[in-house]
Amino acid sequence: MLSNEIREKLISIVSEKNFDDSKIERLVYSYDATPNFQSMPDAVVSPRNAKEVSEIVKICNQYGVPIVPRGSGTNLCAGTCPTEGGIVLLFKHMNKILEIDEENLTVTVQPGVITLDMIHAIEEKGLFYPPDPSSMKISTIGGNINENSGGLRGLKYGVTRDYVIGLEAVLPNGDIIRTGGKLAKDVAGYDLTRLFVGSEGTLGVITEATLKLIPMPETRKTMLALYQDLSAAARSVSKIIANKIIPTTLEFLDQATLKVVEDYAQIGLPTEVQAVLLIEQDGPPEVVERDIDKIAEVCKQENAVSIQIAATEEEAMALRTARRAALSAVARLAPTTILEDATVPRSEIANMVKAINEITEKYQLTICTFGHAGDGNLHPTCATDARNHEEMERVEKAFAEIFEKAIELGGTITGEHGVGAMKAPYLEWKLKKEGIAAMMGIKQAFDPNNIMNPGKVFAKDSKKRVVITR
């Protein structure tokens, strides 16, 4: 627990009503969306502006109190679980859209803004913010930036990092800095903006962000391609890209996922096939028509048994919503749901899907596989029960093999979920010890007292291929 001295100093900054160290409040913020990670913070603090954040950080740095910046806690790598106690920093007061600049095509927001609320405000102006994480109804922009969130539209438009052009951030010593700005070009010094994006709260606290916008696409079309052969579906993904077509969305769902999503959403998804590709293209009408025709031809060449094009925007929205609901649907199968995140080059999607199925069979598990196949990002998702320790051991071994296979195929252990505490033991597999050392050097330079989200990204023992105890 915090000493009375620290407690009183924090209260003097934010006021009594924005400081809470009650057991109930601490319990609420002791976990995030990652299964089986939980640790109590010492207090929950809600600053009202960057100056208050700065003063809080100065006190925590002086006394060695850990700080965990937190959005809505939707992350899946235990990135906002306060594994070493300290304070959880909430941004419920810092939740405003500060400016939508239609001349420079930017939006400036505070970190607590809900992603979908911001998107709606932007779209009212006829503008477009492409990153669309599945949790966007409740996730915050600050959380998206800390995790470098992706989404269904990542294939064509990129991820959060590609739209963050300026930041205000508080460093671990309390200094407030600004990086970037409303600029199309800026090479003045190190690119600190991109360094902060995806840093998972380990380098500082983001208090404001300026994001790039683009014009709203004129039109879009959505289609389903149905397959009785998983490998054919995976080959179609690579072939579509090889034909120099970049769809907005190119999603993969296996039969197990289709069944649970249809049971959940009841929208008439085909559950008798082995796999489905959900494909969407946007842009000028003539481009969309041409690309959809070409994509349909590629899918036919790869033995798609049926191709269905959404007749209305309502039908297309239902398909997109169903895909976003995949995790919720799988979560109905068992008490514990572990959604994983392995990414490979697009050309290796077929091999990765095959490997996941073989590993699933080897360990006798229920794993549904879906994901952003167009950018090689698959989400094998296991329905299990944390109370069954023998099964959980098999689950951990299976995912370790999945990560290993992804790296073997030229991929990575995480494409969008982050490292946090969950993936930290595996990070050295990807980066090797030299890469870890370089990252630790950056962390040490910014945060010598290790107060910013300690215990994340860097494992205490990342040299051994271990089964994680969660």
C-alpha positions in Angstrom: 0.0 0.0 0.0 1.0 3.6 -0.5 2.4 5.5 2.5 0.2 8.2 4.0 2.8 10.8 2.7 2.5 9.6 -0.9 -1.3 9.3 -0.6 -1.7 12.8 0.6 0.5 14.2 -2.1 -1.4 12.5 -4.8 -4.7 13.7 -3.3 -3.4 17.3 -3.2 -2.9 17.1 -7.0 -6.1 15.4 -8.2 -8.5 16.0 -5.2 -10.0 13.4 -3.0 -12.7 12.4 -5.4 -10.2 11.5 -8.1 -8.1 9.3 -5.8 -9.4 5.9 -4.7 -7.6 3.2 -2.8 -10.8 1.3 -1.7 -10.7 -2.4 -2.1 -13.6 -2.5 -4.6 -12.1 0.2 -6.9 -8.7 -1.5 -6.7 -10.3 -4.9 -7.6 -12.1 -3.4 -10.6 -8.7 -2.3 -12.1 -6.7 -5.4 -11.1 -7.2 -7.1 -14.4 -7.8 -6.4 -18.1 -9.2 -8.6 -20.9 -6.4 -11.1 -20.7 -7.5 -14.4 -19.0 -5.9 -15.4 -15.7 -3.8 -12.3 -15.1 -4.8 -10.3 -12.0 -2.9 -8.1 -9.5 -4.2 -5.4 -7.2 -3.0 -1.8 -7.6 -2.4 0.3 -4.6 -4.6 3.1 -5.8 -6.6 4.4 -8.8 -5.9 8.0 -9.8 -7.8 10.1 -12.4 -6.0 13.2 -13.5 -7.8 16.1 -15.2 -5.0 17.5 -17.4 -1.4 17.0 -18.5 -0.1 19.2 -15.7 -1.7 16.9 -13.1 -0.3 13.9 -14.9 3.2 15.5 -14.8 2.9 16.2 -11.0 1.7 12.6 -10.4 4.6 11.2 -12.3 7.1 13.3 -10.5 5.9 12.0 -7.1 5.9 8.4 -8.4 9.4 8.8 -9.8 10.6 10.2 -6.5 9.2 7.4 -4.4 9.6 4.5 -6.9 5.8 3.9 -7.3 4.8 2.0 -10.5 2.4 3.7 -12.9 0.1 1.8 -15.2 -1.7 4.1 -17.8 -5.0 2.5 -18.6 -7.7 2.9 -21.2 -10.7 0.6 -21.2 -8.7 -2.5 -20.4 -9.6 -4.3 -23.6 -6.0 -5.4 -24.4 -5.2 -9.1 -24.6 -1.6 -9.2 -23.4 -2.0 -8.3 -19.8 -0.6 -4.9 -20.7 -2.7 -3.0 -18.2 -2.7 -5.5 -15.4 -0.8 -3.8 -12.5 1.4 -6.9 -11.9 3.8 -4.9 -9.6 1.1 -2.8 -7.9 1.5 1.0 -7.8 -1.2 3.3 -9.3 -3.5 2.8 -12.2 -3.8 6.0 -14.1 -7.3 6.6 -15.6 -8.3 9.2 -18.2 -12.0 9.4 -17.7 -11.7 13.2 -17.4 -9.3 13.5 -20.3 -11.8 12.3 -22.9 -12.4 15.2 -25.2 -12.1 15.7 -29.0 -10.2 18.9 -29.0 -10.3 19.7 -32.7 -11.3 18.4 -36.1 -9.1 20.3 -38.5 -10.7 20.0 -42.0 -8.0 22.1 -43.7 -5.1 19.9 -42.5 -7.2 16.7 -42.3 -6.3 16.0 -38.6 -8.1 15.3 -35.4 -6.6 16.2 -32.0 -7.9 14.2 -29.0 -7.2 13.4 -25.4 -6.3 9.8 -24.5 -9.6 8.9 -22.9 -11.8 9.4 -26.0 -13.7 6.3 -27.1 -12.5 5.2 -30.5 -15.9 4.8 -32.1 -17.2 8.1 -30.7 -14.3 9.8 -32.4 -14.9 7.9 -35.6 -18.6 9.0 -35.6 -17.6 12.6 -35.1 -15.1 12.5 -37.9 -17.5 10.8 -40.3 -20.1 13.5 -39.7 -17.5 15.8 -41.4 -17.2 13.4 -44.4 -13.7 12.3 -43.2 -12.3 8.9 -42.4 -10.1 7.4 -39.7 -9.3 3.9 -40.9 -8.0 2.0 -37.8 -10.9 -0.1 -36.5 -10.0 -2.4 -33.7 -12.7 -4.9 -32.8 -13.0 -3.3 -29.4 -13.6 0.2 -30.8 -17.0 0.5 -29.2 -15.3 0.7 -25.8 -11.5 1.0 -26.4 -9.9 4.4 -26.0 -7.5 6.2 -28.4 -4.8 6.3 -25.7 -5.1 2.5 -25.4 -5.0 2.1 -29.2 -1.8 4.1 -29.4 -0.1 2.3 -26.5 -0.9 -1.1 -28.1 -0.6 0.1 -31.8 -4.0 -1.4 -32.4 -4.9 -2.9 -35.8 -8.3 -3.9 -37.1 -10.1 -5.3 -40.1 -9.1 -2.4 -42.4 -5.4 -2.8 -41.7 -4.5 -4.5 -45.0 -5.3 -1.5 -47.1 -5.0 1.4 -44.7 -2.5 0.3 -42.0 -2.7 0.4 -38.3 -2.8 3.0 -35.5 0.9 3.9 -35.9 0.3 5.0 -39.5 -2.2 7.8 -38.4 -0.5 9.2 -35.3 1.4 12.3 -36.4 1.8 14.2 -33.2 1.8 13.5 -29.4 1.9 15.3 -26.1 3.5 13.0 -23.5 4.7 13.1 -20.0 8.1 11.5 -19.5 8.9 9.4 -16.4 10.7 12.4 -14.8 7.6 14.5 -15.2 8.7 16.5 -18.2 6.0 17.3 -20.8 7.1 17.0 -24.4 5.5 17.4 -27.8 6.4 15.4 -30.8 5.4 15.8 -34.5 2.4 17.9 -35.4 0.1 18.7 -38.3 2.8 18.1 -40.8 3.1 16.0 -43.9 6.9 16.0 -43.5 9.0 16.2 -40.4 12.5 14.8 -40.0 13.7 17.0 -37.2 15.5 14.6 -34.9 14.6 11.1 -33.8 11.0 10.0 -34.6 9.8 10.0 -31.0 6.2 9.9 -32.1 6.6 6.4 -33.6 8.7 5.3 -30.7 5.8 6.0 -28.3 3.2 4.3 -30.4 3.1 0.6 -29.3 5.4 1.2 -26.3 2.6 -0.1 -24.0 3.0 2.6 -21.5 6.6 1.7 -20.7 8.2 5.0 -21.8 5.8 7.6 -20.6 2.2 8.8 -20.4 0.4 10.0 -23.6 -1.8 13.0 -22.8 -2.8 14.2 -26.3 -2.7 12.9 -29.8 -3.0 14.4 -33.3 -4.2 11.9 -35.8 -4.2 12.0 -39.6 -7.5 11.7 -41.5 -8.3 10.9 -45.1 -11.4 11.6 -47.3 -14.3 9.2 -46.8 -14.3 6.5 -49.6 -17.1 7.0 -52.1 -18.4 3.5 -52.0 -17.7 -0.1 -50.9 -18.8 -3.6 -51.6 -18.6 -6.7 -49.4 -18.4 -10.4 -50.4 -18.1 -13.8 -49.0 -16.1 -16.6 -50.7 -16.9 -20.1 -49.4 -14.5 -23.0 -49.4 -14.5 -26.7 -48.6 -10.7 -26.7 -48.5 -8.8 -24.6 -45.9 -5.7 -24.5 -48.0 -7.6 -23.2 -51.0 -9.0 -20.4 -48.9 -5.5 -19.5 -47.7 -4.0 -19.7 -51.2 -6.7 -17.3 -52.4 -5.4 -14.7 -49.9 -1.9 -14.7 -51.4 -3.2 -14.8 -54.9 -5.4 -11.8 -54.5 -2.5 -9.7 -53.3 -0.2 -11.2 -56.0 -2.7 -9.9 -58.6 -2.0 -6.4 -57.3 -5.3 -6.0 -55.6 -5.3 -4.6 -52.1 -8.8 -5.0 -50.5 -9.9 -2.9 -47.6 -10.7 -6.1 -45.7 -9.6 -9.7 -46.3 -10.7 -11.8 -43.3 -10.5 -15.6 -42.7 -12.8 -17.7 -40.6 -12.6 -21.4 -40.3 -15.6 -23.7 -39.8 -15.4 -23.8 -36.0 -15.5 -20.0 -35.9 -18.4 -19.9 -38.5 -20.5 -22.2 -36.3 -20.1 -20.3 -33.1 -20.5 -16.9 -34.8 -23.7 -18.0 -36.6 -25.0 -19.4 -33.4 -24.3 -16.1 -31.7 -25.3 -13.6 -34.5 -28.0 -15.6 -36.3 -27.5 -13.8 -39.7 -27.4 -16.8 -42.0 -23.7 -17.5 -42.2 -22.9 -20.7 -44.0 -21.7 -23.3 -41.5 -21.4 -26.3 -43.8 -18.2 -25.1 -45.4 -14.7 -25.4 -44.1 -13.7 -21.8 -44.4 -15.0 -18.4 -45.5 -13.1 -15.3 -46.7 -14.9 -12.0 -45.9 -13.6 -9.5 -48.5 -14.4 -5.8 -48.8 -13.2 -3.1 -51.1 -13.8 0.6 -51.1 -13.1 3.6 -53.3 -14.5 5.0 -56.5 -17.4 2.9 -57.8 -15.6 1.8 -61.0 -12.5 0.7 -59.1 -14.6 -1.2 -56.5 -16.6 -3.0 -59.3 -13.4 -3.9 -61.1 -11.6 -5.2 -58.0 -14.5 -7.2 -56.7 -14.9 -8.9 -60.2 -11.2 -9.7 -60.2 -11.3 -11.0 -56.6 -14.3 -13.2 -57.4 -12.4 -14.7 -60.4 -9.3 -15.4 -58.3 -11.5 -17.2 -55.7 -13.2 -19.3 -58.4 -9.8 -20.3 -59.7 -8.9 -21.5 -56.2 -12.0 -23.6 -56.0 -14.3 -21.4 -54.0 -17.6 -23.3 -53.9 -19.7 -20.1 -53.8 -19.3 -16.4 -53.9 -21.9 -14.1 -52.4 -22.0 -10.3 -52.7 -23.9 -8.4 -50.0 -26.9 -6.8 -51.7 -27.3 -3.9 -49.2 -25.2 -1.9 -46.8 -27.3 -3.5 -44.0 -26.3 -7.0 -45.1 -22.7 -5.9 -45.4 -22.8 -4.3 -41.9 -24.2 -7.5 -40.5 -21.3 -9.5 -42.0 -18.7 -7.0 -40.6 -20.4 -7.0 -37.2 -20.5 -10.8 -37.1 -16.7 -10.9 -37.8 -16.0 -8.4 -35.0 -18.1 -10.6 -32.7 -16.0 -13.7 -33.2 -14.3 -13.4 -29.8 -17.5 -12.9 -28.0 -19.0 -15.9 -29.9 -16.1 -18.2 -29.0 -16.3 -17.0 -25.4 -19.7 -18.7 -25.0 -18.1 -22.1 -25.5 -16.1 -22.4 -22.3 -15.4 -20.5 -19.0 -12.0 -19.3 -20.3 -11.2 -17.9 -23.8 -7.6 -17.3 -24.9 -7.4 -15.2 -28.1 -3.9 -15.4 -29.5 -2.2 -13.4 -32.2 0.4 -14.8 -34.6 1.5 -13.2 -37.8 3.3 -14.6 -40.9 4.0 -13.3 -44.4 0.9 -13.5 -46.5 2.5 -16.2 -48.7 2.7 -18.5 -45.6 -0.9 -18.2 -44.5 -1.8 -21.7 -45.9 1.2 -23.2 -44.0 0.3 -21.4 -40.8 -3.4 -22.5 -40.9 -2.3 -26.1 -41.6 0.2 -25.9 -38.6 -2.5 -24.5 -36.3 -4.8 -27.4 -37.2 -2.1 -30.0 -36.6 -1.2 -28.5 -33.3 -4.8 -28.3 -32.2 -5.2 -32.0 -33.0 -2.0 -32.9 -31.3 -3.0 -31.4 -28.0 -6.7 -32.3 -28.4 -8.0 -28.8 -27.9 -10.9 -26.6 -29.2 -9.2 -23.8 -31.2 -11.1 -21.6 -33.6 -9.0 -19.7 -36.1 -10.0 -16.4 -37.6 -8.2 -13.2 -38.4 -6.8 -10.6 -40.8 -5.5 -13.0 -43.3 -4.8 -10.3 -45.8 -2.0 -9.0 -43.7 -1.0 -12.4 -42.4 -2.4 -11.8 -38.9 -4.3 -14.9 -37.6 -6.1 -15.3 -34.2 -6.1 -18.9 -33.1 -8.6 -18.8 -30.2 -8.9 -21.5 -27.6 -12.0 -22.2 -25.6 -10.9 -23.9 -22.3 -11.3 -23.8 -18.6 -8.6 -22.3 -16.4 -9.6 -24.6 -13.5 -8.6 -27.6 -15.6 -4.8 -27.4 -14.9 -3.9 -30.4 -17.1 -5.8 -28.9 -20.1 -4.2 -25.5 -19.4 -0.8 -27.0 -19.6 -1.7 -28.4 -23.0 -3.0 -25.0 -24.1 0.2 -23.3 -23.2 2.3 -25.9 -25.0 0.1 -25.6 -28.0 0.4 -21.8 -28.2 4.2 -22.0 -27.7 4.4 -24.3 -30.7 2.1 -21.9 -32.7 4.4 -19.0 -31.9 7.5 -21.0 -32.8 6.0 -22.0 -36.1 5.1 -18.4 -36.9 8.7 -17.4 -36.3 9.9 -20.3 -38.4 7.8 -19.1 -41.3 9.3 -15.6 -41.0 6.6 -14.2 -38.8 6.2 -12.8 -35.3 4.7 -13.7 -31.9 2.2 -10.7 -32.1 0.9 -8.6 -34.9 -1.4 -6.3 -33.0 -2.1 -7.5 -29.4 1.2 -6.4 -28.0 3.7 -8.1 -25.7 2.7 -7.0 -22.2 3.2 -9.7 -19.6 1.6 -12.5 -21.7 4.1 -12.5 -24.6 7.2 -11.3 -22.7 8.7 -14.8 -22.2 8.6 -15.3 -26.0 10.0 -12.0 -27.1 13.6 -13.1 -27.3 12.6 -15.9 -29.7 11.7 -13.1 -32.1 14.3 -10.4 -31.3 17.2 -12.4 -30.0 19.2 -11.3 -27.0 20.8 -8.4 -29.0 17.4 -7.0 -29.9 16.2 -7.2 -26.3 19.4 -5.5 -25.1 18.8 -2.6 -27.5 15.2 -2.2 -26.3 16.3 -2.3 -22.7 18.8 0.5 -23.4 15.9 2.7 -24.7 13.8 1.8 -21.7 16.7 2.6 -19.3 17.3 6.0 -20.9 13.7 7.1 -20.6 12.8 5.4 -17.4 15.9 4.7 -15.2 13.8 4.0 -12.1 11.5 1.6 -14.0 8.2 3.1 -12.8 6.4 3.0 -16.1 4.3 -0.2 -16.4 7.1 -2.4 -15.0 7.0 -6.1 -15.6 5.8 -5.6 -19.2 7.5 -6.4 -22.5 10.8 -7.5 -20.7 10.4 -10.9 -19.1 12.3 -11.8 -16.0 13.5 -14.9 -17.8 13.1 -14.7 -21.6 15.9 -17.1 -22.4 14.0 -20.3 -21.8 11.0 -21.7 -23.7 8.8 -21.9 -20.7 5.2 -22.7 -19.9 3.7 -19.5 -18.5 2.0 -19.8 -15.2 -0.9 -17.4 -15.2 
